[in-house]
Amino acid sequence: MTSMTSLFLYGTLRHLPLLSVVLGRKPNGVPAQLQDHCVMKVRDRTYPALHKLDGQVAEGLLIAVTEPERARLDYYEAAHDFDLRPACVETADGARAAHVYFPSCPPVATNAAWSLEDWALHHGAPVTLAAKDVMALMDAFTAEEIGKRYNSILARAHSKLRAADSPAPMDVRKGPGGHSVTVEATRHPYNRFFAVAEQDLRFPRFDGGQSRTVTRAAFIMSDAVTVLPYDPERDRVLLIEQFRFGPYMRGDPRPWSLEPVAGRIDPGETPEDAARREAVEEAHVSIGALHEVAAYYPSPGGVTEFLWSYVGIADLPDDAAGLGGVAEEEEDILGHILSFSLLMELIATGEASNAPLILTGQWLSMHRDRLRKS
C-alpha cells in the first residue's frame, strides 16, 4: 500500500502551475486553514512565511502526496530553507493532521500580508519556469547547492520570458521558429553562476527536410546590459578596466579589459534599471537619459547571452573616475575618463577590444553631434 502524507500549502506552492511542476503532476486538494498563524511578507523575498499570531488564520491548500512526490516538494522547499513540521489544520470536514513547510531560520517579517494573487501576477511565470530547471537538476545537485544557485536560475528564467515576449522582426529570416525543433535528450553537465546545457536535437532544413540528430551545447547566461557614460558638454566618456577570466584563459598576456559599465539584469529588473544600478555600483556615476544602441546576441553560436547596450548621459568632471565594484562579489574596477577622440583611437588601435565597447563607440560616433546639440 502506498504511503501518503498530508501537506498544508500556504504560500507560492498554492499557485497551481508551480505546484504542478514541483509535484510532477496536476495537483488536487481541498481548502484548509491553520489557526493562530498568518502568512506574511518576508523582507527582500517575494515568497512568504508563516508567523504564529493568536487569533489569526492562515488560508491554504491541503493535498495528499506519495513518498516520491513528497521528496520532490522537500527538495524544492529545502532549496529555499524551508522544512516540514507537523500541525493540525481545519477543513470543511473537520480537523486534520498535516505537515507544513516552515522557514528553517526565523525570517525578517515586514508585518504586511502576502497576497497569492499579487505574487502570481508579478512573479508566477518566472518562478514556475525556474522551477522546471530546479526539478530537472534534482538528481545532480543537493537542495543546498540549488539554493546557492537559485538567483542565477531565476535570472535565466526571466531571460527566457523576455525572449518569448519580444521576438525580433522576421522581414528577411525564413526559419520556422523554435517550436519546430525536436529535442531528443537534454543534459546539464554544469550549473553554477552560469550553466551549460547539452541537447541531442533535430531541426528543419531550408530545403524542406529534417537535419539528422546532432548534439549541441550552449553556455547558458542570463540577459545583461552595458552602458557607456557620456558627457556631451565635455565630450568625454567613462570606461572601466578590470581583470577578465576569458582573455586570461585564452592566454592573453594582458587580461585586463577596457569596457563600458556592464552587468547582469537581476530578477524583476528592466534593462534600463540594471544599467543605472550598474553605473552606480561599478563607476559611482548617476546616469541621466539613456539612449539604446542595440539589443543583440554577442555570440549566438553557443552562448545564450543577450545584451542591451546603451549610451548614458552623465556628468563626468575630472574626478569622476576612481575605484569601483561590489566588494562582496570581489569586483576590482578602475575607472578612466577619456576624450571621445581618444576612445575612437583606442578602438582603431585595438586596445579597446571589447565588442560592446566597439559597437557603442561606433554608435556614439554617428550620434555624437545630435547628443551634443540636445
Backbone hydrogen bonds in HBPLUS format (Angstrom, degrees):
<---DONOR---> <-ACCEPTOR-->    atom                        ^
c    i                          cat <-CA-CA->   ^        H-A-AA   ^      H-
h    n   atom  resd res      DA  || num        DHA   H-A  angle D-A-AA Bond
n    s   type  num  typ     dist DA aas  dist angle  dist       angle   num
A0005-THR N   A0065-VAL O   2.84 MM  60  5.32 154.4  1.91 149.3 158.0     1
A0065-VAL N   A0005-THR O   2.88 MM  60  5.32 158.2  1.93 145.3 151.4     2
A0099-HIS N   A0006-SER O   2.90 MM  93  6.27 140.1  2.06 142.1 153.7     3
A0007-LEU N   A0063-ILE O   2.80 MM  56  5.40 164.3  1.82 161.7 167.0     4
A0063-ILE N   A0007-LEU O   2.95 MM  56  5.40 159.7  1.99 153.1 158.6     5
A0008-PHE N   A0099-HIS O   2.87 MM  91  6.06 162.9  1.90 160.7 162.9     6
A0009-LEU N   A0061-LEU O   2.80 MM  52  5.12 171.3  1.81 152.2 153.9     7
A0061-LEU N   A0009-LEU O   2.79 MM  52  5.12 151.7  1.87 143.8 153.5     8
A0014-ARG N   A0011-GLY O   3.04 MM   3  5.81 164.9  2.06 121.9 126.0     9
A0015-HIS N   A0012-THR O   2.92 MM   3  5.58 163.0  1.95 118.3 123.9    10
A0018-LEU N   A0015-HIS O   2.98 MM   3  5.53 119.3  2.36 115.9 130.0    11
A0019-LEU N   A0015-HIS O   2.96 MM   4  6.17 165.7  1.98 155.4 160.1    12
A0020-SER N   A0016-LEU O   2.87 MM   4  5.94 154.4  1.93 150.5 156.6    13
A0021-VAL N   A0017-PRO O   3.27 MM   4  6.51 151.2  2.36 139.7 145.9    14
A0021-VAL N   A0018-LEU O   3.11 MM   3  5.25 118.9  2.50  99.1 113.5    15
A0022-VAL N   A0018-LEU O   3.05 MM   4  6.36 168.6  2.06 160.6 162.6    16
A0023-LEU N   A0019-LEU O   2.78 MM   4  5.72 164.5  1.80 151.1 156.6    17
A0024-GLY N   A0020-SER O   2.90 MM   4  5.61 144.4  2.03 133.2 142.6    18
A0030-VAL N   A0062-LEU O   2.99 MM  32  5.29 152.4  2.07 141.0 147.7    19
A0062-LEU N   A0030-VAL O   2.80 MM  32  5.29 174.6  1.80 160.5 162.2    20
A0032-ALA N   A0060-GLY O   3.02 MM  28  5.23 156.5  2.07 129.8 128.4    21
A0060-GLY N   A0032-ALA O   2.86 MM  28  5.23 143.3  1.99 163.3 155.6    22
A0033-GLN N   A0090-GLU O   2.89 MM  57  5.11 146.2  2.00 141.8 152.1    23
A0090-GLU N   A0033-GLN O   2.82 MM  57  5.11 163.5  1.84 150.7 155.4    24
A0034-LEU N   A0058-ALA O   2.91 MM  24  5.07 155.9  1.97 141.7 149.7    25
A0058-ALA N   A0034-LEU O   3.02 MM  24  5.07 172.4  2.02 142.7 145.0    26
A0036-ASP N   A0056-GLN O   2.68 MM  20  4.73 120.7  2.02 174.3 163.3    27
A0053-LEU N   A0036-ASP O   2.87 MM  17  5.06 152.0  1.95 114.8 122.8    28
A0038-CYS N   A0051-HIS O   2.87 MM  13  5.40 148.4  1.97 148.6 159.1    29
A0051-HIS N   A0038-CYS O   2.91 MM  13  5.40 152.3  1.98 155.2 163.5    30
A0114-TRP N   A0039-VAL O   3.37 MM  75  6.10 160.6  2.41 137.7 135.9    31
A0040-MET N   A0049-ALA O   3.08 MM   9  5.72 168.8  2.09 164.1 160.5    32
A0049-ALA N   A0040-MET O   3.10 MM   9  5.72 150.1  2.19 151.8 161.0    33
A0041-LYS N   A0112-ALA O   2.89 MM  71  5.68 168.1  1.90 170.7 173.0    34
A0110-THR N   A0041-LYS O   3.26 MM  69  5.74 145.6  2.39 143.6 140.5    35
A0045-ARG N   A0042-VAL O   3.17 MM   3  5.46 148.8  2.27 137.2 131.2    36
A0043-ARG N   A0108-VAL O   2.90 MM  65  5.68 177.7  1.90 177.0 177.7    37
A0056-GLN N   A0053-LEU O   3.16 MM   3  5.83 164.7  2.18 140.3 142.5    38
A0070-ARG N   A0066-THR O   2.81 MM   4  6.06 155.7  1.87 154.1 161.6    39
A0071-ALA N   A0067-GLU O   2.93 MM   4  6.17 151.1  2.02 147.6 155.6    40
A0072-ARG N   A0068-PRO O   3.15 MM   4  6.48 146.3  2.27 140.1 147.9    41
A0073-LEU N   A0069-GLU O   3.05 MM   4  6.40 163.0  2.08 151.7 155.6    42
A0074-ASP N   A0070-ARG O   2.72 MM   4  5.90 162.9  1.75 156.6 161.9    43
A0075-TYR N   A0071-ALA O   2.98 MM   4  6.05 154.9  2.05 140.3 146.8    44
A0076-TYR N   A0072-ARG O   3.06 MM   4  6.35 164.7  2.08 151.4 154.6    45
A0077-GLU N   A0073-LEU O   2.94 MM   4  6.08 169.5  1.96 155.3 158.5    46
A0078-ALA N   A0074-ASP O   2.79 MM   4  5.80 153.9  1.86 146.2 154.1    47
A0079-ALA N   A0075-TYR O   3.15 MM   4  6.34 145.2  2.28 143.0 150.8    48
A0080-HIS N   A0077-GLU O   2.97 MM   3  5.21 142.7  2.11 102.8 114.0    49
A0082-PHE N   A0077-GLU O   2.96 MM   5  5.15 146.1  2.07 128.1 134.0    50
A0081-ASP N   A0078-ALA O   2.96 MM   3  4.73 162.5  1.99 105.8 107.5    51
A0104-SER N   A0081-ASP O   2.73 MM  23  5.43 174.3  1.73 145.9 145.3    52
A0083-ASP N   A0102-PHE O   2.90 MM  19  5.61 157.2  1.96 161.3 162.7    53
A0102-PHE N   A0083-ASP O   2.88 MM  19  5.61 158.1  1.93 163.9 156.5    54
A0085-ARG N   A0100-VAL O   2.83 MM  15  5.35 142.4  1.97 140.2 151.9    55
A0100-VAL N   A0085-ARG O   2.76 MM  15  5.35 160.8  1.80 152.8 157.8    56
A0087-ALA N   A0098-ALA O   2.84 MM  11  5.38 150.0  1.93 153.0 148.0    57
A0098-ALA N   A0087-ALA O   2.94 MM  11  5.38 162.0  1.97 156.5 152.5    58
A0089-VAL N   A0096-ARG O   2.87 MM   7  5.35 162.3  1.90 162.4 160.9    59
A0096-ARG N   A0089-VAL O   2.75 MM   7  5.35 155.5  1.81 158.2 164.2    60
A0091-THR N   A0094-GLY O   2.96 MM   3  5.10 151.7  2.04 125.0 134.2    61
A0094-GLY N   A0091-THR O   3.01 MM   3  5.10 165.1  2.04 109.4 112.4    62
A0119-TRP N   A0115-SER O   3.01 MM   4  6.18 163.1  2.04 148.1 153.5    63
A0120-ALA N   A0116-LEU O   2.82 MM   4  5.96 165.1  1.84 153.8 157.7    64
A0121-LEU N   A0117-GLU O   3.04 MM   4  6.21 154.3  2.11 145.5 152.3    65
A0122-HIS N   A0118-ASP O   3.15 MM   4  6.37 157.9  2.20 151.0 155.4    66
A0123-HIS N   A0119-TRP O   2.65 MM   4  5.39 155.6  1.71 158.0 164.8    67
A0124-GLY N   A0120-ALA O   3.13 MM   4  4.03 138.6  2.31 100.4 109.2    68
A0127-VAL N   A0123-HIS O   3.11 MM   4  6.07 164.8  2.14 161.6 166.5    69
A0128-THR N   A0124-GLY O   2.96 MM   4  5.97 156.4  2.02 148.3 155.1    70
A0129-LEU N   A0125-ALA O   3.03 MM   4  6.22 158.4  2.07 150.3 156.3    71
A0130-ALA N   A0126-PRO O   2.83 MM   4  6.01 155.6  1.89 146.7 153.8    72
A0131-ALA N   A0127-VAL O   2.90 MM   4  6.09 145.1  2.02 140.9 150.5    73
A0132-LYS N   A0129-LEU O   3.21 MM   3  5.38 132.0  2.45  98.4 110.1    74
A0133-ASP N   A0130-ALA O   3.06 MM   3  5.30 119.8  2.44 101.2 115.1    75
A0134-VAL N   A0130-ALA O   2.95 MM   4  6.30 159.4  1.99 151.6 158.2    76
A0135-MET N   A0131-ALA O   2.89 MM   4  6.04 171.3  1.90 155.0 156.0    77
A0136-ALA N   A0132-LYS O   3.07 MM   4  6.14 143.8  2.20 136.2 146.1    78
A0137-LEU N   A0134-VAL O   3.08 MM   3  5.32 143.8  2.22 102.4 113.0    79
A0138-MET N   A0135-MET O   3.29 MM   3  5.11 167.7  2.31 104.0 106.2    80
A0140-ALA N   A0137-LEU O   2.97 MM   3  5.22 149.4  2.06 108.9 118.8    81
A0141-PHE N   A0137-LEU O   3.01 MM   4  6.01 148.9  2.11 170.2 173.6    82
A0146-ILE N   A0142-THR O   2.97 MM   4  6.33 156.7  2.03 151.1 157.7    83
A0147-GLY N   A0143-ALA O   2.87 MM   4  6.10 154.7  1.93 148.5 155.6    84
A0148-LYS N   A0144-GLU O   3.19 MM   4  6.51 149.8  2.28 145.2 151.5    85
A0149-ARG N   A0145-GLU O   3.23 MM   4  6.48 135.7  2.44 137.5 149.3    86
A0149-ARG N   A0146-ILE O   2.97 MM   3  5.01 128.8  2.24  97.8 112.4    87
A0150-TYR N   A0146-ILE O   2.82 MM   4  5.69 112.6  2.28 147.5 165.6    88
A0150-TYR N   A0147-GLY O   3.42 MM   3  5.10 155.0  2.49  93.4 100.5    89
A0152-SER N   A0149-ARG O   3.03 MM   3  5.51 122.2  2.37 111.0 125.1    90
A0153-ILE N   A0149-ARG O   3.01 MM   4  6.32 156.9  2.06 153.4 160.9    91
A0154-LEU N   A0150-TYR O   2.77 MM   4  6.02 162.0  1.81 160.0 164.6    92
A0155-ALA N   A0151-ASN O   2.89 MM   4  6.03 152.2  1.96 140.7 148.6    93
A0156-ARG N   A0152-SER O   3.01 MM   4  6.24 151.7  2.09 144.8 151.7    94
A0157-ALA N   A0153-ILE O   3.04 MM   4  6.36 142.0  2.19 140.2 151.0    95
A0157-ALA N   A0154-LEU O   3.11 MM   3  4.95 119.9  2.49  90.1 105.4    96
A0158-HIS N   A0154-LEU O   3.01 MM   4  6.38 155.6  2.07 150.6 156.2    97
A0159-SER N   A0155-ALA O   3.07 MM   4  6.37 147.9  2.18 139.5 148.5    98
A0160-LYS N   A0156-ARG O   3.03 MM   4  6.37 151.6  2.12 144.9 151.2    99
A0161-LEU N   A0157-ALA O   3.08 MM   4  6.41 156.3  2.14 150.0 156.2   100
A0162-ARG N   A0158-HIS O   2.93 MM   4  6.22 155.5  1.99 150.5 157.3   101
A0163-ALA N   A0159-SER O   2.95 MM   4  6.19 155.2  2.01 148.2 155.1   102
A0164-ALA N   A0160-LYS O   3.03 MM   4  6.31 152.0  2.12 144.4 151.5   103
A0165-ASP N   A0161-LEU O   2.91 MM   4  6.05 147.5  2.02 146.0 155.1   104
A0166-SER N   A0162-ARG O   3.07 MM   4  6.05 132.5  2.31 145.6 154.2   105
A0180-SER N   A0177-GLY O   3.15 MM   3  5.98 165.4  2.17 122.1 126.4   106
A0181-VAL N   A0178-GLY O   3.16 MM   3  5.55 169.8  2.17 116.3 118.9   107
A0182-THR N   A0202-ARG O   2.84 MM  20  5.13 159.2  1.88 154.5 159.5   108
A0202-ARG N   A0182-THR O   2.85 MM  20  5.13 150.1  1.94 143.4 153.4   109
A0184-GLU N   A0200-ASP O   2.76 MM  16  5.41 163.8  1.78 157.0 161.5   110
A0200-ASP N   A0185-ALA O   2.95 MM  15  5.15 155.2  2.01 138.0 144.5   111
A0187-ARG N   A0198-GLU O   2.74 MM  11  5.08 154.3  1.80 156.1 162.0   112
A0198-GLU N   A0187-ARG O   2.90 MM  11  5.08 165.0  1.92 147.4 149.8   113
A0196-VAL N   A0190-TYR O   2.89 MM   6  5.18 162.8  1.92 143.3 140.5   114
A0192-ARG N   A0194-PHE O   2.64 MM   2  5.12 166.0  1.66 173.8 170.9   115
A0195-ALA N   A0220-ILE O   3.17 MM  25  4.89 153.0  2.25 138.1 142.8   116
A0220-ILE N   A0195-ALA O   2.59 MM  25  4.89 155.5  1.65 146.0 151.3   117
A0197-ALA N   A0218-ALA O   3.06 MM  21  5.50 159.6  2.10 153.4 159.5   118
A0218-ALA N   A0197-ALA O   2.88 MM  21  5.50 156.3  1.94 158.2 166.1   119
A0199-GLN N   A0216-ARG O   2.89 MM  17  5.54 163.2  1.92 163.6 168.5   120
A0216-ARG N   A0199-GLN O   2.95 MM  17  5.54 159.8  1.99 159.1 164.4   121
A0201-LEU N   A0214-VAL O   2.87 MM  13  5.55 161.2  1.91 159.0 163.1   122
A0214-VAL N   A0201-LEU O   2.91 MM  13  5.55 167.7  1.92 157.5 158.0   123
A0211-SER N   A0203-PHE O   2.92 MM   8  5.51 163.1  1.95 154.3 159.9   124
A0205-ARG N   A0209-GLY O   2.80 MM   4  5.25 175.9  1.80 141.9 143.0   125
A0208-GLY N   A0205-ARG O   3.06 MM   3  5.52 160.5  2.10 116.0 119.1   126
A0219-PHE N   A0302-GLY O   2.72 MM  83  6.09 162.0  1.75 156.0 158.0   127
A0304-THR N   A0219-PHE O   3.07 MM  85  6.34 166.5  2.09 160.3 160.5   128
A0265-ILE N   A0223-ASP O   3.02 MM  42  5.88 165.7  2.04 144.9 142.1   129
A0224-ALA N   A0306-PHE O   3.02 MM  82  6.34 162.4  2.05 159.9 162.8   130
A0308-TRP N   A0224-ALA O   3.04 MM  84  6.53 144.9  2.17 142.3 152.7   131
A0225-VAL N   A0263-GLY O   2.90 MM  38  5.65 159.0  1.95 161.7 167.1   132
A0263-GLY N   A0225-VAL O   3.06 MM  38  5.65 148.6  2.16 151.8 155.8   133
A0226-THR N   A0308-TRP O   2.88 MM  82  6.34 147.5  1.99 153.1 155.5   134
A0310-TYR N   A0226-THR O   2.82 MM  84  6.09 146.2  1.94 138.1 149.3   135
A0227-VAL N   A0261-VAL O   2.78 MM  34  5.23 153.2  1.85 144.8 151.4   136
A0261-VAL N   A0227-VAL O   3.10 MM  34  5.23 133.6  2.32 153.9 145.6   137
A0228-LEU N   A0310-TYR O   2.93 MM  82  6.32 156.3  1.99 140.9 145.9   138
A0312-GLY N   A0228-LEU O   3.03 MM  84  5.86 159.0  2.08 123.1 129.8   139
A0238-LEU N   A0229-PRO O   3.09 MM   9  5.48 143.1  2.24 145.5 148.7   140
A0230-TYR N   A0312-GLY O   2.80 MM  82  5.92 159.5  1.84 155.3 157.1   141
A0314-ALA N   A0230-TYR O   2.93 MM  84  5.59 155.2  1.99 134.7 136.5   142
A0231-ASP N   A0236-ARG O   2.86 MM   5  5.39 172.7  1.87 167.5 169.9   143
A0235-ASP N   A0231-ASP O   2.73 MM   4  5.51 121.2  2.07 142.6 160.4   144
A0236-ARG N   A0231-ASP O   3.25 MM   5  5.39 150.6  2.34 136.3 143.2   145
A0340-PHE N   A0235-ASP O   3.08 MM 105  5.89 152.6  2.16 148.3 141.0   146
A0237-VAL N   A0338-LEU O   2.77 MM 101  5.43 158.0  1.82 161.0 167.6   147
A0338-LEU N   A0237-VAL O   2.96 MM 101  5.43 164.6  1.98 151.7 156.9   148
A0239-LEU N   A0336-HIS O   2.87 MM  97  5.11 159.4  1.91 151.0 155.7   149
A0336-HIS N   A0239-LEU O   2.71 MM  97  5.11 150.1  1.80 158.1 158.8   150
A0240-ILE N   A0259-GLU O   2.91 MM  19  5.41 170.1  1.92 157.8 160.8   151
A0259-GLU N   A0240-ILE O   2.86 MM  19  5.41 157.4  1.92 158.5 165.0   152
A0241-GLU N   A0334-LEU O   2.77 MM  93  5.15 141.5  1.92 143.5 156.3   153
A0334-LEU N   A0241-GLU O   3.05 MM  93  5.15 163.8  2.07 147.1 152.3   154
A0242-GLN N   A0257-SER O   3.24 MM  15  5.62 147.4  2.35 138.6 146.1   155
A0257-SER N   A0242-GLN O   2.90 MM  15  5.62 159.6  1.94 154.0 148.2   156
A0244-ARG N   A0255-PRO O   2.85 MM  11  5.71 160.9  1.88 176.9 176.3   157
A0248-TYR N   A0244-ARG O   3.31 MM   4  6.47 156.8  2.37 143.0 149.7   158
A0249-MET N   A0245-PHE O   2.84 MM   4  6.04 160.3  1.88 155.0 158.7   159
A0250-ARG N   A0246-GLY O   3.02 MM   4  6.28 138.1  2.20 145.9 158.3   160
A0252-ASP N   A0247-PRO O   2.92 MM   5  5.26 157.8  1.97 161.8 154.8   161
A0251-GLY N   A0248-TYR O   3.05 MM   3  5.25 146.7  2.16 101.9 112.1   162
A0269-GLU N   A0266-ASP O   2.99 MM   3  5.45 165.5  2.01 138.2 140.0   163
A0274-ALA N   A0270-THR O   3.02 MM   4  6.30 162.2  2.05 155.8 160.3   164
A0275-ALA N   A0271-PRO O   2.96 MM   4  6.21 155.6  2.02 148.9 155.3   165
A0276-ARG N   A0272-GLU O   3.13 MM   4  6.41 162.8  2.16 151.9 155.1   166
A0277-ARG N   A0273-ASP O   2.96 MM   4  6.19 162.9  1.99 152.2 157.5   167
A0278-GLU N   A0274-ALA O   2.86 MM   4  5.97 170.4  1.87 155.8 158.4   168
A0279-ALA N   A0275-ALA O   3.10 MM   4  6.20 150.7  2.19 142.1 149.6   169
A0280-VAL N   A0276-ARG O   3.30 MM   4  6.59 150.1  2.40 143.8 150.2   170
A0280-VAL N   A0277-ARG O   3.15 MM   3  5.35 123.4  2.49 100.1 113.4   171
A0281-GLU N   A0277-ARG O   2.96 MM   4  6.25 164.8  1.98 154.5 159.1   172
A0282-GLU N   A0278-GLU O   2.80 MM   4  5.73 171.8  1.80 153.6 156.4   173
A0283-ALA N   A0279-ALA O   3.05 MM   4  5.39 144.9  2.17 123.6 133.7   174
A0285-VAL N   A0279-ALA O   3.16 MM   6  5.48 177.0  2.16 122.1 123.0   175
A0284-HIS N   A0280-VAL O   2.95 MM   4  4.09 136.5  2.14 110.5 116.8   176
A0325-GLY N   A0281-GLU O   2.98 MM  44  5.53 156.6  2.04 145.3 142.3   177
A0288-GLY N   A0313-ILE O   2.68 MM  25  5.10 173.4  1.69 165.3 165.8   178
A0313-ILE N   A0289-ALA O   2.91 MM  24  5.38 167.3  1.93 162.5 164.8   179
A0291-HIS N   A0311-VAL O   2.85 MM  20  5.18 160.3  1.89 153.9 160.4   180
A0311-VAL N   A0291-HIS O   2.91 MM  20  5.18 153.6  1.98 145.2 153.5   181
A0293-VAL N   A0309-SER O   2.72 MM  16  5.33 168.1  1.73 148.1 149.9   182
A0309-SER N   A0294-ALA O   2.96 MM  15  5.56 171.7  1.96 169.2 171.7   183
A0296-TYR N   A0307-LEU O   2.91 MM  11  5.40 150.3  2.00 147.5 156.6   184
A0307-LEU N   A0296-TYR O   2.81 MM  11  5.40 170.5  1.82 164.2 162.3   185
A0303-VAL N   A0299-SER O   3.21 MM   4  5.73 135.7  2.42 152.8 164.8   186
A0320-ALA N   A0317-PRO O   3.08 MM   3  5.41 160.9  2.11 122.2 121.6   187
A0335-GLY N   A0322-GLY O   2.75 MM  13  5.05 155.6  1.81 150.9 158.9   188
A0324-GLY N   A0333-ILE O   2.94 MM   9  4.99 155.5  2.00 133.0 137.9   189
A0333-ILE N   A0324-GLY O   3.28 MM   9  4.99 149.1  2.38 145.9 138.9   190
A0329-GLU N   A0326-VAL O   3.04 MM   3  5.47 143.5  2.18 109.8 120.1   191
A0331-GLU N   A0326-VAL O   3.27 MM   5  5.45 171.7  2.27 146.2 144.0   192
A0330-GLU N   A0327-ALA O   2.98 MM   3  5.03 163.3  2.01 111.9 114.4   193
A0343-LEU N   A0339-SER O   3.02 MM   4  6.37 157.1  2.07 153.1 159.7   194
A0344-MET N   A0340-PHE O   3.09 MM   4  6.44 161.1  2.13 154.9 158.4   195
A0345-GLU N   A0341-SER O   3.04 MM   4  6.26 143.2  2.18 138.2 148.7   196
A0346-LEU N   A0342-LEU O   2.89 MM   4  6.18 155.3  1.96 153.9 159.5   197
A0347-ILE N   A0343-LEU O   3.04 MM   4  6.38 149.2  2.14 147.9 156.7   198
A0348-ALA N   A0344-MET O   3.00 MM   4  6.20 152.8  2.08 140.0 147.3   199
A0349-THR N   A0345-GLU O   2.90 MM   4  6.17 151.9  1.98 150.3 157.6   200
A0350-GLY N   A0346-LEU O   3.08 MM   4  6.00 132.7  2.31 135.2 145.8   201
A0352-ALA N   A0346-LEU O   3.11 MM   6  5.23 170.0  2.12 120.8 118.2   202
A0357-LEU N   A0354-ASN O   3.07 MM   3  5.37 119.4  2.45 105.4 120.6   203
A0358-ILE N   A0354-ASN O   2.98 MM   4  6.29 157.4  2.03 157.5 164.8   204
A0359-LEU N   A0355-ALA O   2.92 MM   4  6.13 171.1  1.93 162.0 164.0   205
A0360-THR N   A0356-PRO O   2.84 MM   4  5.88 162.5  1.87 144.1 149.6   206
A0361-GLY N   A0357-LEU O   2.78 MM   4  5.82 156.7  1.83 145.8 152.9   207
A0362-GLN N   A0358-ILE O   3.01 MM   4  6.19 158.1  2.06 148.7 153.9   208
A0363-TRP N   A0359-LEU O   3.02 MM   4  6.29 154.3  2.09 145.1 152.6   209
A0364-LEU N   A0360-THR O   2.87 MM   4  6.10 158.1  1.92 149.1 155.2   210
A0365-SER N   A0361-GLY O   2.97 MM   4  6.23 147.0  2.08 142.5 151.4   211
A0366-MET N   A0362-GLN O   3.27 MM   4  6.57 139.8  2.44 139.7 148.9   212
A0366-MET N   A0363-TRP O   3.08 MM   3  5.26 129.8  2.34  99.1 112.1   213
A0367-HIS N   A0363-TRP O   3.06 MM   4  6.33 142.3  2.21 146.6 157.6   214
A0368-ARG N   A0364-LEU O   2.74 MM   4  5.20 118.5  2.11 149.7 155.6   215
A0371-LEU N   A0367-HIS O   3.05 MM   4  6.32 162.5  2.08 157.2 162.4   216
A0372-ARG N   A0368-ARG O   2.91 MM   4  6.11 153.8  1.98 154.0 161.2   217
A0373-LYS N   A0369-ASP O   3.03 MM   4  6.20 151.2  2.12 146.2 153.3   218
A0374-SER N   A0370-ARG O   3.05 MM   4  6.23 149.1  2.15 146.0 154.2   219
